[in-house]
Amino acid sequence: MNINQNYLNLEESYLFSTINKKIAAFANANPEVDIIRLGIGDVTLPLPGSVIKSFHEAVDEMAHSRTFHGYGPEQGYGFLRKAITSYYAQREIGVEESEIFVSDGSKCDVANILDIFGQDNLVLLPNPVYPVYLDTNKMIGRDVAFIHANRENGFLPQPDKNRQADLIYLCSPNNPTGAAYTKEELRKWVEYANCQDAVILFDAAYESFVSDPNMPRSIYEITGARTCAIEFNSFSKMAGFTGTRLGYTVIPQQLVRQGTSLHKLWMRRQTTKFNGVSYMTQRAGAAVFTREGQKEIQENLDYYRENAKIIASKLDQLGIWYTGGKHSPYIWMETPAQMDSWDFFDFLLEKTGIVGTPGIGFGDNGQGFFRLTAFGDRSKTSQAMDRLDRAWREFII
């Protein structure tokens, strides 16, 4: 019996597992410290009222034979897919119901989509990068090349026409850096992908944080994207479904490679390996797109946006360089005096009780940077910035 040797090429510990171990050790040694977590991008506000109401109604339906639901369609129930197409239509983006595949989260789809692509494809990843993109390709032994995101390009790298690529990962607004591409910048990537006959895997999980109507929230706002891009989205950050699990992937009918429809390949994969998302969860997801649901989630998003403003304002006061915080819940700050990312993690934890995420955990280009999240409690976020201010002035300046 042989194991998949590619797993042995992965880092021994997942980034956030390492962070949790450090926090646990510090908490055990310092039980009196009130630790404020601004690290992992998990939401803190409860699900909106309209979502909870739909959940309850759907659960009640399951108690009666007349309204009971067993296996659902692998692509998702029609009522949810229709609601998602309407969501795109509000921004004048044409997406057909048949092009939407409902899932239990975009993280799963971003990993599982690799099933439909050949082993010898060259993958192009930004550095720093969301670890799931890199690790899932390593798990199957695929070759990976990096495009450098750094302070000089605002952590928004542009394509190099002299480089070959087959699969291209883009995330905008970006995790971890919070940087967001303009339409013109995305247009260059779409042109590059179509020229290379490549496929863009576009992670739009944070699109709901974009408030400027001139900034793109979907790759399909760019002409030509339907022939080169697959889009992933999630209800986790949009509507607080991190623990509820719901997302979707869009694969246009026009997306064809080597004479084969990628839409059909994904359909075949899903019907074999996936039995769909529960009826109750999809009903709850559909409530997000109602008038009341949209009002409620915007209130939650505004809460997190204000947290981001509090963090960004403090960094401005202290003269700290950063990206994000405007179209994203993430703030990607430069560490002081070229301090190592993990050293800064330890400094913040020990001197302030604040937890963030070391940039080096996202790749070599993350060295010297640090990610903070706006998903925390408002009062805790304000307290954290007060602590940061005192520590910065006492130990850094």
C-alpha positions as CSV (number, residue, x, y, z in Angstrom):
1,M,0.0,0.0,0.0
2,N,1.3,3.4,-1.0
3,I,0.4,6.8,0.5
4,N,0.2,10.1,-1.4
5,Q,3.8,11.2,-1.0
6,N,2.9,14.8,-2.0
7,Y,1.4,15.3,1.5
8,L,4.9,15.0,2.9
9,N,5.9,18.1,1.0
10,L,3.4,20.2,2.9
11,E,4.3,22.3,5.9
12,E,4.0,20.3,9.1
13,S,1.4,22.5,10.6
14,Y,-1.3,24.6,9.0
15,L,-0.8,28.3,9.7
16,F,-3.7,28.9,12.0
17,S,-3.0,25.7,14.0
18,T,0.4,27.1,14.8
19,I,-1.2,30.4,15.9
20,N,-3.7,28.6,18.1
21,K,-0.9,26.7,19.8
22,K,1.0,29.9,20.6
23,I,-2.2,31.5,21.9
24,A,-2.9,28.5,24.2
25,A,0.6,28.5,25.6
26,F,0.4,32.3,26.3
27,A,-3.0,32.0,27.9
28,N,-1.9,29.2,30.2
29,A,1.0,31.2,31.3
30,N,-0.9,34.5,31.6
31,P,-4.5,33.7,32.6
32,E,-5.1,37.3,33.7
33,V,-4.6,38.7,30.2
34,D,-7.7,39.5,28.1
35,I,-6.6,38.3,24.7
36,I,-8.2,40.1,21.8
37,R,-8.2,38.1,18.6
38,L,-7.9,40.0,15.3
39,G,-6.3,37.1,13.4
40,I,-8.6,34.5,11.8
41,G,-11.2,35.9,9.5
42,D,-14.2,34.5,11.3
43,V,-17.3,36.6,11.7
44,T,-18.7,37.5,15.1
45,L,-22.1,38.9,14.5
46,P,-25.1,36.4,14.5
47,L,-27.0,35.4,11.4
48,P,-29.6,38.0,10.2
49,G,-33.1,37.6,11.5
50,S,-34.6,36.8,8.1
51,V,-32.1,34.0,7.6
52,I,-33.0,32.5,11.0
53,K,-36.7,32.8,10.2
54,S,-36.2,30.9,6.9
55,F,-34.1,28.3,8.7
56,H,-36.9,27.6,11.2
57,E,-39.5,27.4,8.5
58,A,-37.4,25.0,6.5
59,V,-36.8,22.8,9.5
60,D,-40.6,22.7,10.2
61,E,-41.2,21.6,6.6
62,M,-38.9,18.6,7.2
63,A,-41.3,17.4,9.9
64,H,-44.2,16.7,7.5
65,S,-44.3,14.2,4.6
66,R,-46.0,16.7,2.3
67,T,-43.1,19.2,2.6
68,F,-40.2,16.9,3.4
69,H,-37.1,17.1,1.2
70,G,-34.6,14.3,0.7
71,Y,-31.8,14.4,-1.8
72,G,-31.7,17.7,-3.6
73,P,-30.2,18.6,-7.0
74,E,-26.4,18.6,-7.0
75,Q,-26.3,22.0,-8.6
76,G,-28.5,23.5,-5.9
77,Y,-32.2,24.2,-5.6
78,G,-33.7,26.4,-8.3
79,F,-35.0,29.0,-5.9
80,L,-31.5,29.7,-4.6
81,R,-29.8,29.7,-8.0
82,K,-32.5,32.1,-9.3
83,A,-31.8,34.4,-6.4
84,I,-28.1,34.3,-7.1
85,T,-28.7,35.2,-10.8
86,S,-30.8,38.1,-9.6
87,Y,-28.0,39.2,-7.3
88,Y,-25.6,39.4,-10.3
89,A,-28.3,41.1,-12.5
90,Q,-28.5,44.0,-10.0
91,R,-25.0,44.8,-11.1
92,E,-25.9,44.2,-14.8
93,I,-23.9,40.9,-14.9
94,G,-25.5,38.2,-16.9
95,V,-25.1,34.8,-15.3
96,E,-27.5,31.9,-16.1
97,E,-29.0,29.7,-13.5
98,S,-27.5,26.6,-15.1
99,E,-24.0,28.1,-14.7
100,I,-24.3,28.2,-10.9
101,F,-23.2,25.3,-8.7
102,V,-24.2,25.6,-5.0
103,S,-21.8,24.2,-2.5
104,D,-20.9,24.0,1.1
105,G,-18.4,26.7,0.9
106,S,-16.0,28.3,-1.6
107,K,-12.9,26.9,0.2
108,C,-14.1,23.4,-0.8
109,D,-14.7,24.4,-4.4
110,V,-11.4,26.2,-4.8
111,A,-9.7,22.9,-3.8
112,N,-12.0,20.5,-5.6
113,I,-12.0,22.4,-8.9
114,L,-8.5,20.9,-9.4
115,D,-10.2,17.5,-10.1
116,I,-11.1,18.6,-13.6
117,F,-7.7,19.8,-14.7
118,G,-4.8,17.7,-15.8
119,Q,-1.7,17.0,-13.7
120,D,0.8,18.8,-16.0
121,N,-0.9,22.2,-15.9
122,L,1.4,25.0,-14.6
123,V,-0.2,27.0,-11.8
124,L,0.4,30.7,-11.3
125,L,-0.1,31.9,-7.7
126,P,0.4,35.3,-6.1
127,N,2.9,35.5,-3.2
128,P,1.7,36.1,-0.5
129,V,-1.2,33.7,-1.0
130,Y,-4.2,32.1,0.8
131,P,-2.6,28.8,1.9
132,V,-5.4,26.7,0.5
133,Y,-4.5,27.6,-3.1
134,L,-0.9,26.5,-2.7
135,D,-1.4,23.4,-0.4
136,T,-4.2,21.8,-2.5
137,N,-1.9,22.0,-5.6
138,K,1.0,20.5,-3.6
139,M,-1.3,17.7,-2.5
140,I,-1.6,16.5,-6.1
141,G,2.0,17.2,-7.1
142,R,1.3,20.0,-9.5
143,D,4.0,22.5,-10.5
144,V,3.5,26.0,-9.1
145,A,5.1,29.3,-10.1
146,F,4.7,32.6,-8.2
147,I,3.9,36.1,-9.2
148,H,5.4,38.6,-6.7
149,A,3.0,40.8,-4.8
150,N,4.8,43.4,-2.8
151,R,4.7,47.0,-1.4
152,E,6.1,48.3,-4.7
153,N,3.1,47.1,-6.7
154,G,0.6,47.6,-3.9
155,F,0.3,43.8,-3.5
156,L,-1.6,43.8,-6.9
157,P,0.7,42.1,-9.4
158,Q,0.1,42.4,-13.1
159,P,0.6,39.6,-15.7
160,D,3.9,39.1,-17.5
161,K,3.2,38.2,-21.1
162,N,6.5,36.4,-21.4
163,R,5.5,33.8,-18.7
164,Q,3.4,30.7,-19.4
165,A,0.5,29.8,-17.2
166,D,-2.4,27.3,-17.4
167,L,-4.2,28.0,-14.1
168,I,-4.2,31.5,-12.5
169,Y,-5.4,32.2,-9.0
170,L,-6.7,35.7,-8.3
171,C,-8.5,36.9,-5.2
172,S,-10.0,40.4,-5.1
173,P,-10.5,41.9,-2.6
174,N,-7.5,39.9,-1.6
175,N,-6.9,37.6,1.3
176,P,-4.5,38.2,3.0
177,T,-3.6,41.7,1.8
178,G,-7.0,43.4,1.5
179,A,-5.8,44.9,-1.8
180,A,-8.4,45.1,-4.6
181,Y,-8.0,45.2,-8.4
182,T,-9.6,47.9,-10.5
183,K,-11.5,47.0,-13.7
184,E,-8.6,48.0,-15.8
185,E,-6.2,45.9,-13.9
186,L,-8.5,42.9,-14.1
187,R,-8.9,43.5,-17.8
188,K,-5.2,42.9,-18.3
189,W,-5.5,39.5,-16.5
190,V,-8.4,38.5,-18.6
191,E,-6.6,39.4,-21.8
192,Y,-3.5,37.5,-20.6
193,A,-5.6,34.4,-19.7
194,N,-7.4,34.3,-23.1
195,C,-4.1,34.8,-24.9
196,Q,-2.5,32.0,-23.0
197,D,-5.5,29.8,-23.2
198,A,-5.4,29.7,-19.4
199,V,-8.2,29.6,-16.8
200,I,-8.5,32.2,-14.1
201,L,-9.7,30.8,-10.8
202,F,-11.3,34.0,-9.3
203,D,-12.1,34.0,-5.6
204,A,-14.7,36.7,-5.0
205,A,-15.4,35.7,-1.3
206,Y,-15.0,39.3,-0.1
207,E,-16.8,41.1,-3.0
208,S,-19.6,42.3,-0.7
209,F,-17.1,44.6,1.1
210,V,-16.6,46.7,-2.1
211,S,-18.6,49.8,-1.7
212,D,-17.3,51.8,-4.6
213,P,-19.5,51.2,-7.7
214,N,-16.5,51.7,-9.9
215,M,-14.6,48.9,-8.4
216,P,-15.3,45.3,-9.8
217,R,-17.0,42.8,-7.5
218,S,-17.0,40.0,-10.1
219,I,-14.6,38.9,-12.8
220,Y,-17.6,38.8,-15.2
221,E,-17.7,42.6,-15.1
222,I,-14.7,42.3,-17.5
223,T,-15.3,41.7,-21.2
224,G,-13.9,38.4,-22.2
225,A,-14.0,36.8,-18.8
226,R,-16.7,34.3,-19.7
227,T,-14.2,32.5,-21.9
228,C,-11.4,32.2,-19.4
229,A,-12.7,32.5,-15.8
230,I,-14.4,30.5,-13.1
231,E,-15.7,32.4,-10.1
232,F,-16.1,31.3,-6.5
233,N,-18.2,33.0,-3.9
234,S,-19.3,32.4,-0.3
235,F,-22.0,33.3,2.1
236,S,-19.5,33.2,4.9
237,K,-18.3,36.8,4.9
238,M,-21.3,38.2,3.0
239,A,-23.9,36.9,5.4
240,G,-22.1,35.3,8.4
241,F,-22.4,31.7,7.2
242,T,-18.9,30.7,8.4
243,G,-20.4,28.0,10.6
244,T,-23.4,27.4,8.4
245,R,-21.5,26.6,5.3
246,L,-22.8,27.8,1.9
247,G,-21.2,29.0,-1.2
248,Y,-21.3,28.7,-5.0
249,T,-19.2,28.4,-8.1
250,V,-20.0,29.9,-11.5
251,I,-18.7,28.2,-14.7
252,P,-19.9,29.9,-17.9
253,Q,-21.1,27.7,-20.7
254,Q,-18.6,29.4,-23.0
255,L,-15.6,28.2,-21.0
256,V,-14.1,25.5,-23.2
257,R,-10.6,24.0,-23.2
258,Q,-9.3,21.3,-25.6
259,G,-12.7,21.2,-27.1
260,T,-14.3,20.2,-23.8
261,S,-16.8,22.2,-21.8
262,L,-15.4,22.8,-18.2
263,H,-19.0,23.3,-17.2
264,K,-19.8,19.8,-18.2
265,L,-16.7,18.4,-16.5
266,W,-17.6,20.1,-13.2
267,M,-21.2,18.9,-13.5
268,R,-19.8,15.3,-13.9
269,R,-17.5,15.7,-10.9
270,Q,-20.2,17.1,-8.7
271,T,-22.8,14.5,-9.5
272,T,-20.3,11.8,-8.6
273,K,-18.6,13.3,-5.5
274,F,-21.2,15.6,-4.0
275,N,-24.7,15.2,-2.8
276,G,-25.6,18.9,-2.5
277,V,-26.2,21.3,0.4
278,S,-29.1,20.7,2.8
279,Y,-32.5,22.1,1.9
280,M,-32.6,24.1,5.2
281,T,-29.3,25.8,4.5
282,Q,-30.3,26.7,0.9
283,R,-33.6,28.2,2.1
284,A,-31.6,30.3,4.6
285,G,-29.3,31.3,1.8
286,A,-32.1,32.4,-0.4
287,A,-33.3,34.7,2.4
288,V,-30.1,36.6,2.1
289,F,-31.2,38.0,-1.3
290,T,-34.6,39.2,-0.2
291,R,-35.1,42.9,0.4
292,E,-35.1,42.4,4.2
293,G,-32.1,40.1,4.0
294,Q,-30.1,42.6,2.0
295,K,-30.8,45.3,4.4
296,E,-29.8,43.1,7.4
297,I,-26.5,41.9,5.8
298,Q,-25.6,45.5,4.8
299,E,-26.0,46.5,8.5
300,N,-23.6,43.7,9.5
301,L,-21.1,44.6,6.7
302,D,-21.2,48.3,7.8
303,Y,-20.4,47.1,11.3
304,Y,-17.2,45.3,10.0
305,R,-16.4,48.2,7.7
306,E,-16.4,50.6,10.7
307,N,-14.1,48.2,12.6
308,A,-11.7,48.4,9.6
309,K,-11.9,52.2,9.7
310,I,-10.9,52.1,13.4
311,I,-7.9,50.0,12.7
312,A,-6.9,51.9,9.6
313,S,-7.3,55.2,11.4
314,K,-4.9,54.1,14.1
315,L,-2.3,52.9,11.7
316,D,-2.6,56.3,9.9
317,Q,-2.0,58.0,13.2
318,L,1.1,55.9,13.9
319,G,2.4,56.3,10.4
320,I,2.3,52.6,9.6
321,W,2.1,51.6,5.9
322,Y,-0.8,49.2,5.1
323,T,-3.1,48.0,2.3
324,G,-6.8,47.0,2.7
325,G,-9.3,48.3,5.2
326,K,-11.4,50.1,2.6
327,H,-12.8,47.4,0.3
328,S,-11.9,44.5,2.5
329,P,-12.2,43.4,6.1
330,Y,-8.4,42.7,6.2
331,I,-5.7,45.2,7.0
332,W,-2.2,44.2,5.8
333,M,0.3,46.3,7.8
334,E,4.1,46.6,7.6
335,T,5.9,45.5,10.7
336,P,8.1,48.1,12.5
337,A,11.9,48.3,11.8
338,Q,11.7,45.4,9.4
339,M,10.8,43.1,12.3
340,D,10.2,39.4,11.4
341,S,6.5,38.6,11.1
342,W,6.6,35.9,13.8
343,D,8.6,38.1,16.1
344,F,6.0,40.8,15.7
345,F,3.3,38.2,16.4
346,D,5.1,37.4,19.7
347,F,5.6,41.1,20.4
348,L,2.0,41.9,20.0
349,L,0.8,38.9,22.0
350,E,3.2,39.4,24.9
351,K,3.0,43.2,25.1
352,T,-0.6,43.9,24.2
353,G,-2.6,40.6,24.2
354,I,-3.5,41.2,20.6
355,V,-3.5,38.3,18.1
356,G,-3.0,38.9,14.4
357,T,-1.6,36.7,11.6
358,P,2.1,36.8,10.6
359,G,2.4,37.7,6.9
360,I,5.2,35.1,6.4
361,G,2.5,32.4,6.9
362,F,1.1,33.4,3.5
363,G,4.4,33.2,1.6
364,D,7.9,34.7,1.4
365,N,6.7,38.0,0.3
366,G,4.6,38.3,3.5
367,Q,7.8,38.5,5.6
368,G,7.8,41.9,7.4
369,F,4.0,42.2,7.1
370,F,1.1,41.3,9.4
371,R,-2.6,40.8,8.9
372,L,-5.4,42.2,11.1
373,T,-9.1,41.5,10.7
374,A,-12.1,43.7,11.1
375,F,-14.4,40.8,12.0
376,G,-14.1,41.3,15.8
377,D,-16.3,42.9,18.4
378,R,-16.5,46.7,18.1
379,S,-15.4,47.5,21.7
380,K,-12.7,44.8,21.5
381,T,-11.4,46.3,18.2
382,S,-11.2,49.8,19.8
383,Q,-9.5,48.4,22.9
384,A,-7.0,46.6,20.7
385,M,-6.1,49.8,18.9
386,D,-5.6,51.6,22.2
387,R,-3.3,48.9,23.3
388,L,-1.4,49.0,20.0
389,D,-1.0,52.8,20.3
390,R,0.5,52.5,23.8
391,A,2.8,49.6,22.9
392,W,3.9,51.3,19.7
393,R,4.8,54.5,21.4
394,E,6.5,52.8,24.3
395,F,8.5,50.1,22.6
396,I,8.7,51.1,18.9
397,I,8.9,54.9,18.5
